[in-house]
Amino acid sequence: MNFPLDLRFKILAFAPQATVTDADGNQICYLKQKLFRFKEKVEIYTDSSRSTLVATISANKVLDWSARYTFHDAQGNEIGSVGRRGMRSIWKAHYDVFNPGDDVPDFEIREENPWSKVADSIFGEIPILSFFTGFLFHPSYLASKSGGTAAVRLKKQPAFLEGKFAITKLSEITPREEMNLLLSYLMVNLLERRRG
């Protein structure tokens, strides 16, 4: 992948939709989450035509604080998974990213400044101010290797009527780890948007 990546969420859509493009403007993936599913499942395609499936994300539990979301490629092979750290994530988002079949996290994703998300949520509920919160508050999430080395950062960017995020690579990681972290960030973003 050619970093930095640009992640855009449509805010005014009935179902959550997101598009990821690389630094050259090439579309990497598109997702449209299906609503009203008993168990979470997200399908990711190469573009908005939804003709070529890239990956699927499925939950191992029904609505749970510590659910784990597993990623599979189009052939059904496991890419990796991400899971929220239960009660530790109430104030400050904290997720663990796993390699296929692994129970020891290879990366952890932490919210860098929870106050920016709190301010974004509070002012986003005020009718006129909600139009400007996209320009004022920018939560960011840092993925670090198990040894503490920063690997990738997702940071909200100023935007009007959409959620815009930049995904920046901070250290060398393998292509499989890049895909695992990209899918993790997509799922984290979907989950954190529900929290506010």
N, C-alpha and C positions, 0 to 999 in steps of 0.2 A: 504494500500500500504506500502511496505517495503522500506522506504527512506534510502539513496539518490537514486533518479531515474537517469537513463542515457538516454538522448535523442540524437539520431543521425539522421542527415539529409544527404541524398545523394546529393552531389553537382553536380556530372556529369550525373545525370538522366534527361531525357527529361521533365518529370513531377515531381514536388516536392514529395519526399517520406521521411517518418520518421518512426523510430522505438523507442519505449520506453521500457526499461527493468528496473527491480527493483534491489535492492542491492544483491539479490541472483542469478541474471542472468536470471530470468524468464521474458519472454516477456509479457508486459501488453497490449500494443496496437501497431497497425501499421496503417499508413495513406498513401494514394496515392491520391494526389489532381488531379481532372479532369481539364484539360485545356479547354480553349475556351468556358467557360460557361458565359452566359449573366448575371446571378446572382450567386454570390459565394455560393458553396455548397461543403462541405468536408465530406467524409465518413471515419469512424474510425473502424477498425476491430481488432480482437484479435491477428492475425498474418498475415504474408504475403500471405497466401493462400486465404485470404479474404472470408472465408467461414462463419464466425460468426461476424455479425455487433454488435459493442459496442455502437456507438453513431454517430450522424450526427451533422454537424455545418452548419447553413444556415444564410445568410445575410438578413436583413430586407429591404435593399435598394440596388440599383445598383450603384456600384462604388461611394462611398461618403466618405468624411473625417470622418464623424461622424456616420458611419454605425454601427449597433448593430448586433452581431453574436450570435444566439441562439443555445443552445445545447439541443438535444433530445436523449433519450436512444433508444434502438432497438424497444421498444413498442410505441414510439412516445411521451412519457412523458417528459416534460421539466425538464432539469437538472439545467439550469442557463443560463447566457449570459455574453458577454463581449463587451464593446464599447470603441472606441477611443474618446478622449476628443478633437476632432476637431482641431482648430488652436493651442491649447496649446501643441499639440503633434508634431508640426513641428520641433522644435529644440530638445526637450527631450521627448521621448515616454511616454505617460501617458494614461492608460486605466482604466476603471471602471468595476468591476465584480459584477454581480447582482444575487440574488436568483431568483427562478422562480416567475414570475408575479410581481416582485418588481421594482420600479423606483428609489429607494434609494440604492446607491452602498454599498455593504457589504465589499468589498475589493477594493483597488486601486493598480495598478501595475505601478511602475515608473522605468524609466531607471536611474541607479545609477550614471553613468558617461558617458555623451553623447560624450565626446572627444574620447573615445576608439572606438566608432562606426564610428566616422568621420575618424579617422586614418585608421581603418580597410577598410573603403570604398575607401579612396584615394589610399592607397598603394595596395589594391586589384585590381586596374585597371592597374597597371604597370606590364607588362608581366612577368618578372623574379621574382620580389618581391612578386607577388600575391601568389606564392607557399609557402611563409613564413609568410604571414599575419595571418594564422590560429594558428601560434605559438607565435605571438607577442601581439595581441590585443584581449582582452577578455571582451566584453560588458556584463553587468549583469542587471537583472530586479528584483526588490524587490516587492513582494505582501504584503501589510499591511492591517490589519483590520481597520474598520472605526475609531476606537479609537486610531490608530497609532501603534499598536503592530505588529511587523514584523512576518509574518506567513510562507512564502515560498520564496526562492530565486532561480532564474534561472541564471546560469553563464556559459558563453562560456568557453570551455576547449581547450588546445592545441590539434590540429588534422591536419592531412594531407589528402587532397582531400575529406574531409567530414566536415560537421558542427557537432560538438560534444558539448553537454551541460550537466551540472549537475543540477538537481533539488533537493534542500535541504529543509527539513522542519525545521523551526526555533521555532515554538510554536505549541501547541496542537490545532488541528482543527478536525471537524467531517469528516467521510468518504465521505459524500456528498460534503462538501467543498473541500476536496482533489481532487475529480473528477472534480468539477467545475473549480478549479484553474489549474489542469492539462490540461483540454481542453482549458482554457483561454491562457495558455502558448503556446500550440500548435498553436492556431490562431494568437497570438501576434508574434510568431516566423515567421509564414508564411507572415504576413503583413510587419514586419520589414525587412525581407530578400528582399522584393521588393523595399524597400526604400534605401537599401544599407547597 
